[in-house]
């Protein structure tokens, strides 16, 4: 764990040093859990968004896009349940004055027991070698059973208390589990309270008639309230989807862990409208499709896993997360939810407008059911950095840090580097740059030794470095260096674009 935390810290400082992510308002000492994306970060972020958009909208004839406003009518959040129920249980430690999410404290304790189970299994697997039967071991080993019993009892009690909104029992559970504050080490807890996560502001010029409005905590509601507009004007037939990317805001109680949990972040969401009764089939299809999207980036399958929700949100009849193995452990990256007809029905009720679909095959009207895929853009960014960040010892004893980003997402696809900044090499390099820049993000650089420039581009994940040398002036060839293998090949200038295109083509 300690080693992983170390790596996480290195990723954070790398992100800053190389212009990916800066703390917001840094010259004023920052603003908690808000971040800015720098010159390389914005390219990576745009590329992730575009990769998602292409695969969801461009590659699906029955999915269209939308860009709804952040400000929406306040009744929308009443209808969606966010005004009444979008809250987290919080608890303070009186000694450290630190605030925690009560559910996270309990879930961390459950995870500790699960870790112990995993360690027992790992030890036994080593001891028994090929003859090890994991299922049998987990079902019979006394210590494993004891931890499992603890996990089951505590989670039953916790979810039951949350369902009854019995916050006193949640506090009692924290005390009984002897959970201590990680900062003060004490068990001097306040009562548990509910805390609404929506930011509010007011709209209107005169304070007396200003209306309270909310900054959207999810982009999904903008899709639901535009369902009729899109369905009618796009003549969409069920099943069909509406996709949207954009900012969402949550006043997170515990906003830590860099861009994993922010107060202002970006979501990429798609709501897929289906015939009632077919939703669970579509839910399974979208789970598979979304996992394949992640794998298409060339990241090993072992980095991802599904987590099935045992306790469902008030609007869902099935839900699963795709978790990614961050340096801080497996954590949610994307949620896939079967949201039933909850949202459309609620908007129908609160707005008084009929929100239905006439199904010509069935010859009947109904409120469609919805499957949602919802992924955090910033979290995907962090997943990519975590996967890509690699420290390497080279054969000659030197070290390098390389970002092995999927080429399709890399901020720059190639760097154009004159070997020296004289003898006509910069002019030749600029000529190449002027052709390539219409198709790819390229960077021209002539400062510092060629070795240093290679290292800089390794550190920001540029797949190819193109070096222009004296031979280029004679025969119009350049060297092309591969970021991962560091292998260099000599190729004609007119071949560069084709090679780069093949490399950066997504799957
Ligand atoms: P969590 O349990 O981590 O708070 P959630 O279940 O509330 O997340 P959803 O409401 O399902 O998250 O949002 C969909 C996606 O949006 C998440 O999978 C995550 O990638 C992203 N997301 C949610 N909250 C944040 C946040 N505060 N900062 C960054 N990304 C977020």
Boltz pocket constraint, residues with backbone or C-beta under 6 A from the ligand:
constraints:
  - pocket:
      binder: B
      contacts: [[A, 217], [A, 218], [A, 250], [A, 252], [A, 259], [A, 260], [A, 261], [A, 262], [A, 263], [A, 265], [A, 266], [A, 267], [A, 332], [A, 333], [A, 334], [A, 335], [A, 374], [A, 375], [A, 376], [A, 377], [A, 378], [A, 379]]
      max_distance: 6.0
